[in-house]
């Protein structure tokens, strides 16, 4: 079949680019970015599901996104699906810039992209890119712009002017994708644009530029199907949550600006030399954090407390990163009760190491140090207040009961240190005792762990089971130096240990005292498997310590890796439960 059009890029290269860094959320966010930059006042997204496959589970088959923005003329429309083309090249005044997002994000999920657009009082025009439609040289084509009748079933998604984008033949978005997860992500990422209110000059004020954002869902489930507005979600908890109107709001601690020099590497076209960074910090209501473990309470889960641990980084009021960064030795339970957002001017893209997909930001060392210094004083004071409240309410601690048989008496064999371990000092011993008390372990467990730490013959890495209240949100292991040892606290309420480790223990318990040789063989297998799992944990810690010594693996990187690995593990087990 012969098709007339232009080459966006050679076909093989374009197909290779399907394996990019875009997540479904970040791909859709590119459409939102374009609509915002086109001065839209209304945005609508429609997700259509259909039951497919042997399991007959609903899967997305089409995503349509429409707005009432200024629309595109013929020239711009022709370029909009061509990689590297942009109507705003190197623009640092809005949230667009890179010129690759619309197409690159789409092809990460689907084979066919259609775009309809018209300016005010103009005619609807159309182009498309179909990866399965190639010419003799194997290169996908963007069709030439042509005037068309607008499809009737999409008219409610656009205005008198605007743009409609349709993704179909979706082949890289499976049943694990959930619209509620997308809704939450969009509500937080674009909160400054779609919220009824914003924070400005240390006050909550009406948003003069509010954009209404609606999501339609068809065929997913009785729970999610229908049309409703996406309400902004403020991870600072200062703006009232329209989905939880009775909730108290957080205290806005402070709001201040700092200036930072623009990089010579990435100078904007207008010659701007200084970029502005606005920092805001807040503190959650005391009633949310009355005792250690409160983060796992149902009401705090509903508030997404576990998802909002860290610092929100925004580029021109649009969130590009939410992560645990800056902190030594690590981001702890105490830290989840203060919040921080950092909103920077786009001229500082280089200093924040922003990717072209506008997901992820990692400030360069000098900037990171300055931000840490700016934030850390307030952070420390709020962490102290949290601890004071917990100490005051010790009798009402929210903890899971310690289970019999917990702890660890022995560990798998490990490489011994090249040098004899020095005995710990009385001061170190006292510090370790204080740390162990805060773990809410039984007294006999604290004594046993201390003995193992003081024992020069015990291995350098000690594995210790610990039951805490938060089941699938905290790290599955927490690495903590104590004296000459490293303690690997294994969160036995994490999905990994719940699903795997405890089952191994159950097999051992079932066969205790049995003379049945088959049960005995099963116990041996379970015991060896337990040692294998322990060895994986130990080898990770050994590798981490080795790279630390070589200055190739800082603690921030470790914490981020552990956090994301723990979340990934939990999600994997959640998916297995669904199937």
C-alpha positions in Angstrom: 0.0 0.0 0.0 1.3 3.4 -0.9 1.0 6.3 1.6 2.0 9.9 1.1 3.7 11.7 4.0 6.9 12.8 5.6 9.5 10.9 7.5 9.6 11.6 11.3 12.8 9.6 11.5 14.0 6.4 9.9 11.7 3.5 10.8 14.2 1.3 12.5 15.3 4.1 14.7 11.8 5.1 15.6 10.9 1.5 16.5 14.0 1.3 18.7 12.9 4.4 20.4 9.8 2.6 21.6 12.0 1.2 24.4 12.4 4.6 26.1 12.1 5.9 29.7 8.5 7.0 29.4 6.0 5.5 31.9 2.3 5.6 31.0 1.9 8.5 33.4 4.8 10.5 31.9 3.6 9.8 28.4 0.2 11.1 29.1 1.7 14.1 31.0 3.2 15.2 27.7 -0.3 15.8 26.3 -1.2 17.7 29.4 1.9 19.9 29.1 1.0 20.8 25.5 -2.6 21.7 26.5 -1.4 23.9 29.3 1.0 25.7 27.0 -1.8 26.1 24.5 -3.8 28.1 27.1 -6.5 25.5 27.5 -9.1 26.1 30.2 -10.6 22.6 29.9 -8.8 19.3 29.4 -10.4 15.9 29.1 -9.0 12.4 28.9 -10.9 9.3 28.0 -9.7 5.8 28.6 -11.5 3.0 26.9 -11.0 -0.6 28.2 -11.9 -3.9 26.6 -11.8 -7.5 28.0 -9.1 -9.3 26.1 -6.9 -12.4 26.5 -7.5 -15.8 28.1 -8.1 -14.2 31.5 -10.7 -11.9 30.1 -9.4 -8.9 32.0 -10.1 -5.3 30.9 -7.1 -3.7 29.2 -6.8 -0.2 27.7 -7.4 -0.2 24.0 -7.6 3.5 23.4 -6.6 6.8 25.1 -8.1 10.1 23.8 -7.1 13.5 25.0 -8.8 16.7 24.1 -8.6 20.4 25.1 -10.1 23.8 24.2 -6.7 25.5 23.7 -5.6 27.7 20.8 -5.2 24.8 18.4 -2.5 24.4 15.7 -2.3 25.8 12.2 -1.4 23.6 9.2 2.3 24.2 9.5 2.6 23.5 13.1 0.3 20.4 12.9 2.5 18.9 10.2 5.5 19.1 12.5 3.9 18.0 15.8 4.6 14.3 15.4 8.1 14.8 14.0 10.8 14.1 16.5 12.9 17.1 17.4 10.5 19.6 15.9 9.0 22.2 18.3 7.1 25.3 18.1 8.9 26.5 21.2 12.5 25.3 20.8 14.6 25.9 23.9 11.7 27.7 25.5 12.2 28.4 29.2 9.1 30.3 30.0 6.6 27.5 30.0 6.6 23.7 30.7 7.5 22.7 27.2 10.9 22.7 25.6 12.4 19.6 24.2 10.3 18.7 21.2 10.3 15.0 21.6 7.7 14.2 24.2 4.4 14.0 22.2 5.6 11.3 19.8 8.2 9.5 22.0 5.7 9.2 24.8 3.0 7.9 22.5 5.0 5.2 20.8 6.1 3.9 24.2 2.5 2.7 24.5 0.8 2.4 21.1 1.3 1.9 17.4 -1.1 4.5 16.0 -1.3 8.2 16.8 -4.0 10.6 15.4 -4.1 14.3 15.9 -7.0 16.6 15.1 -6.7 20.3 15.6 -8.2 23.7 14.7 -7.7 27.3 15.5 -10.6 29.6 16.4 -13.1 29.7 13.6 -11.0 27.4 11.5 -11.6 24.0 10.1 -10.6 20.7 11.7 -7.4 19.3 10.3 -5.9 15.8 10.8 -2.6 13.9 10.7 -1.6 10.5 11.8 1.4 8.2 12.4 0.9 4.5 12.2 4.0 2.4 13.0 2.5 -0.5 11.1 2.1 1.6 8.0 5.5 1.7 6.3 6.8 2.5 2.9 9.1 0.3 0.8 12.1 1.6 2.7 10.7 0.5 6.0 10.1 4.0 7.3 6.9 5.0 9.1 5.2 8.1 7.7 3.4 11.1 9.2 0.6 11.7 6.8 0.2 15.1 5.3 -2.3 17.4 6.9 -5.8 17.3 5.5 -9.1 18.9 6.3 -11.6 16.4 7.7 -15.0 16.0 9.4 -14.4 15.8 13.1 -15.5 12.4 14.6 -18.8 12.8 16.3 -18.1 10.6 19.3 -15.2 12.8 20.4 -16.9 16.2 20.2 -17.4 16.4 24.0 -13.6 16.4 24.5 -12.8 19.6 22.6 -14.0 23.2 22.4 -14.5 25.7 19.5 -10.8 25.5 19.1 -8.4 23.0 20.4 -6.7 19.7 19.8 -7.7 16.0 20.0 -5.0 13.3 20.3 -6.0 9.6 20.0 -3.7 6.7 20.8 -4.9 3.4 19.5 -3.5 -0.1 18.8 -2.1 0.0 22.3 0.3 -2.9 22.8 2.4 -1.9 25.7 -0.1 -1.1 28.5 -1.3 -4.2 30.3 -3.9 -5.0 32.9 -1.6 -3.8 35.7 -2.3 -0.2 34.6 -5.0 1.4 36.8 -6.8 4.6 36.2 -7.0 5.4 39.9 -3.2 5.4 40.0 -3.1 7.7 37.0 -5.7 10.0 38.5 -3.6 10.4 41.7 -0.4 10.9 39.8 -2.0 13.6 37.5 -3.6 15.2 40.5 -0.3 15.7 42.3 1.9 16.4 39.2 -0.3 19.2 37.8 -1.7 20.5 41.1 -0.6 24.1 40.5 -2.6 24.2 37.3 -5.8 22.2 38.1 -6.3 23.2 41.7 -9.0 25.5 42.9 -6.4 27.1 45.3 -2.6 27.6 45.3 -0.1 28.7 47.8 1.3 32.2 47.1 3.2 34.5 49.5 2.7 32.2 52.4 -1.1 32.2 51.9 -3.7 29.9 50.4 -5.4 31.9 47.6 -7.8 31.2 44.8 -6.1 30.0 41.6 -6.7 32.7 38.9 -5.6 30.4 36.1 -7.4 27.1 37.1 -7.8 24.5 34.4 -10.6 22.0 34.7 -9.4 18.5 34.1 -11.9 15.7 33.6 -11.3 11.9 33.3 -13.7 9.6 31.5 -13.3 5.8 32.0 -15.2 3.2 30.0 -15.1 -0.5 30.6 -12.5 -0.8 33.4 -14.8 -1.6 36.4 -18.0 -0.6 38.1 -15.9 1.3 40.6 -14.0 3.5 38.2 -16.2 3.8 35.1 -17.8 7.2 34.5 -16.8 10.8 34.2 -15.4 13.0 37.0 -13.1 15.9 37.6 -9.5 15.3 38.7 -9.0 17.3 41.8 -5.6 18.6 42.7 -3.7 16.8 45.4 -1.2 18.8 47.5 1.6 16.7 49.0 2.3 19.5 51.4 -1.3 19.0 52.8 -1.7 22.8 53.1 -4.4 23.0 50.4 -7.7 21.3 51.5 -8.2 17.9 49.8 -11.5 18.0 48.0 -11.7 14.2 48.2 -11.3 14.3 52.0 -13.0 17.6 52.9 -13.2 16.8 56.7 -9.4 16.4 57.0 -7.3 19.0 58.9 -4.7 20.8 56.8 -1.0 21.0 57.5 0.9 24.0 58.8 2.8 26.0 56.2 6.1 26.4 58.1 7.8 28.7 55.7 8.2 29.8 52.0 11.3 31.5 50.7 13.3 32.0 47.5 17.0 31.4 46.7 18.9 32.5 43.6 21.2 30.2 41.6 23.5 30.9 38.7 22.4 29.6 35.3 24.9 27.1 33.7 27.0 28.3 30.8 26.4 24.8 29.3 22.7 25.4 28.9 22.2 29.2 28.6 18.7 30.2 27.5 18.2 32.3 24.4 17.3 35.4 26.3 20.6 35.4 28.2 19.2 35.0 31.7 22.0 34.5 34.2 20.2 33.9 37.5 17.3 31.4 38.1 14.9 31.5 41.0 14.1 28.6 43.3 11.2 28.7 45.6 11.1 26.4 48.7 8.1 25.6 50.8 7.9 23.4 53.9 4.9 22.2 55.9 4.2 20.1 59.0 1.3 17.6 59.2 -1.3 17.9 62.0 -0.4 16.2 65.3 -3.5 14.1 65.2 -2.1 12.3 62.2 1.2 11.3 63.9 0.4 10.6 67.5 2.6 7.5 67.7 5.3 5.6 65.8 3.7 3.5 63.1 0.8 5.9 62.5 1.8 6.0 58.8 0.2 2.6 58.4 -3.2 3.6 59.8 -6.0 3.3 57.2 -6.8 7.0 57.3 -3.2 7.9 56.6 -3.0 5.3 53.8 -6.1 7.1 52.3 -4.2 10.4 52.6 -1.3 8.9 50.6 1.1 9.6 53.4 3.2 6.6 52.4 3.4 7.9 48.8 4.5 11.4 49.9 7.7 10.7 51.8 10.4 12.9 50.4 10.8 16.1 48.5 8.6 17.3 45.6 10.6 19.0 42.8 8.7 21.2 40.4 9.8 22.7 37.1 7.7 25.8 36.4 5.0 24.6 38.9 4.9 21.1 37.3 6.2 18.2 39.3 9.1 16.4 37.7 10.4 14.4 40.7 9.3 13.1 44.1 12.1 11.3 45.9 14.0 10.8 49.2 17.1 12.7 48.7 19.8 14.7 50.5 19.6 12.8 53.8 22.2 11.1 56.0 22.1 8.4 57.1 18.6 7.9 55.6 15.0 9.0 55.4 13.2 7.6 58.4 9.7 7.2 59.7 10.1 10.4 61.5 10.6 12.2 58.2 7.3 11.3 56.7 5.5 14.0 58.7 7.2 17.1 57.3 6.9 18.0 53.6 8.9 20.1 51.2 8.5 21.3 47.6 11.1 22.9 45.5 9.9 24.9 42.5 12.5 26.1 40.1 12.7 28.2 36.9 13.2 26.3 33.7 16.5 28.2 33.1 18.0 25.9 35.8 17.3 22.6 33.9 21.0 21.8 33.8 21.5 22.4 37.5 18.6 20.0 38.3 19.6 17.5 35.6 16.1 17.4 34.2 15.6 14.6 31.5 13.9 15.4 28.2 10.9 13.3 29.4 10.6 15.8 32.4 10.5 12.9 34.9 13.3 12.8 37.4 15.6 15.6 38.8 18.9 15.3 40.6 20.5 18.6 41.6 24.2 19.0 40.8 26.4 18.6 44.0 26.8 22.3 44.7 23.1 23.0 44.4 22.2 19.9 46.3 24.4 21.0 49.2 22.9 24.4 49.2 19.3 23.0 49.2 20.2 20.7 52.0 21.6 23.5 54.1 18.4 25.5 53.4 16.1 22.8 54.5 17.9 20.8 57.1 17.5 23.2 60.0 13.7 23.1 59.7 13.7 19.4 59.0 15.6 18.7 62.3 13.3 20.8 64.4 10.2 19.1 63.1 11.7 15.6 63.5 12.4 16.5 67.1 8.8 17.6 67.6 7.6 14.3 66.1 9.8 12.3 68.4 8.6 14.4 71.4 5.0 13.6 70.6 5.8 9.9 70.3 7.6 9.8 73.6 4.7 11.5 75.2 2.3 9.0 73.8 4.4 5.9 74.4 1.5 4.1 76.1 -0.5 4.4 72.9 2.1 3.2 70.4 0.7 1.8 67.2 2.8 -1.3 66.7 2.2 -4.8 65.4 2.7 -7.4 68.2 6.0 -9.2 68.3 5.6 -12.7 67.0 7.1 -15.7 68.8 10.2 -17.1 67.2 11.3 -13.8 65.8 14.9 -12.5 65.8 17.9 -14.4 64.7 20.5 -16.5 66.7 22.8 -17.4 63.8 23.7 -16.1 60.4 25.0 -17.7 57.2 28.8 -17.9 56.9 30.4 -14.6 55.8 33.8 -13.4 54.8 35.7 -12.4 57.9 37.2 -9.0 58.2 40.9 -8.8 57.2 41.7 -7.1 60.5 40.6 -8.1 64.0 37.6 -6.2 65.2 38.2 -3.7 67.9 36.0 -3.9 71.0 33.3 -1.2 71.2 33.8 1.6 73.7 31.5 2.3 76.6 30.3 5.4 74.7 29.5 3.3 71.6 27.8 0.7 73.7 25.5 3.3 75.2 24.7 4.7 71.8 23.8 1.2 70.5 21.6 0.6 73.5 19.7 3.8 72.8 19.3 2.8 69.2 18.0 -0.6 70.1 15.5 0.8 72.6 14.0 2.9 69.8 13.4 -0.2 67.7 10.6 -1.3 70.1 12.1 -4.7 70.5 11.6 -7.0 73.5 14.2 -6.5 76.2 15.6 -10.0 75.8 16.0 -9.4 72.0 17.9 -6.1 72.7 20.3 -8.0 75.0 20.8 -10.8 72.5 21.5 -8.3 69.7 24.0 -6.4 71.8 25.8 -9.6 72.7 26.2 -10.4 69.0 27.4 -6.9 68.3 30.0 -7.1 71.0 31.1 -10.7 70.1 34.4 -10.4 68.0 33.6 -13.9 66.6 30.2 -13.0 65.2 30.0 -12.1 61.5 30.4 -8.4 60.4 26.8 -8.4 59.0 24.0 -9.4 61.3 20.6 -10.2 60.1 17.7 -9.3 62.4 14.0 -9.8 62.0 11.8 -7.0 63.0 8.0 -6.6 62.9 6.8 -3.1 62.3 3.3 -1.7 61.5 3.7 -0.6 57.9 3.4 -3.8 55.8 4.3 -2.9 52.2 5.5 0.6 52.3 8.8 0.7 54.2 12.1 -0.7 53.0 12.2 -4.5 53.1 15.6 -4.2 54.7 17.1 -1.3 56.6 20.8 -1.2 56.8 22.3 0.4 59.9 25.9 0.5 61.2 26.2 -0.4 65.0 29.7 -0.5 66.4 31.9 -2.7 64.3 28.9 -4.5 62.8 26.2 -3.7 60.2 22.7 -4.7 61.1 20.3 -5.6 58.4 16.9 -5.1 59.9 14.5 -7.3 57.9 11.0 -5.9 57.8 9.0 -9.1 58.3 5.8 -7.2 57.5 7.0 -6.4 54.0 5.3 -8.4 51.3 8.5 -10.1 50.4 9.0 -11.7 53.8 5.3 -12.2 54.3 5.0 -14.2 51.0 8.4 -16.0 51.0 10.3 -16.0 54.2 7.5 -16.8 56.6 6.4 -19.7 54.4 9.9 -21.2 54.7 9.6 -20.9 58.4 6.2 -22.6 58.4 7.7 -25.5 56.5 10.3 -25.9 59.2 7.8 -25.8 61.9 5.5 -28.4 60.3 8.3 -30.9 60.2 9.7 -30.4 63.7 10.1 -33.7 65.6 8.8 -35.7 62.6 10.6 -39.0 61.7 9.1 -39.0 58.2 12.1 -38.9 55.8 10.1 -37.0 53.2 9.3 -34.2 55.7 12.9 -34.2 56.7 14.1 -33.7 53.1 11.5 -30.9 52.7 12.9 -29.2 55.8 16.4 -29.4 54.4 15.3 -27.7 51.2 13.5 -25.0 53.1 16.5 -24.4 55.4 18.9 -24.1 52.4 16.5 -21.8 50.6 16.4 -19.5 53.7 20.2 -19.4 53.7 20.2 -18.6 50.0 17.9 -15.6 50.6 20.0 -14.5 53.5 23.1 -14.7 51.3 21.5 -12.4 48.7 20.8 -9.8 51.4 24.4 -10.2 52.8 26.0 -10.0 49.3 24.1 -6.7 48.6 25.4 -5.2 51.8 29.0 -6.3 51.1 28.8 -4.8 47.6 27.4 -1.6 49.0 30.1 -1.3 51.6 32.8 -2.1 49.0 31.5 0.6 46.6 31.2 3.1 49.5 34.9 2.6 50.2 35.7 3.3 46.5 33.5 6.4 46.6 31.3 4.9 43.9 28.0 4.4 45.9 26.9 7.1 48.2 24.3 6.6 50.9 21.7 8.7 49.0 22.0 6.4 46.0 21.6 3.4 48.3 18.6 4.8 50.0 16.9 5.6 46.7 17.7 2.2 45.3 16.5 0.4 48.5 13.3 2.5 48.5 12.4 1.8 44.8 13.4 -1.9 45.0 11.2 -2.3 48.1 8.3 -0.7 46.3 8.9 -2.7 43.2 8.9 -5.9 45.3 5.6 -5.0 46.9 4.0 -4.2 43.6 5.2 -7.5 42.1 3.5 -9.5 45.0 0.4 -7.4 44.7 0.2 -8.3 41.0 0.7 -12.0 41.8 -2.2 -11.8 44.3 -4.4 -10.3 41.5 -3.7 -13.3 39.3 
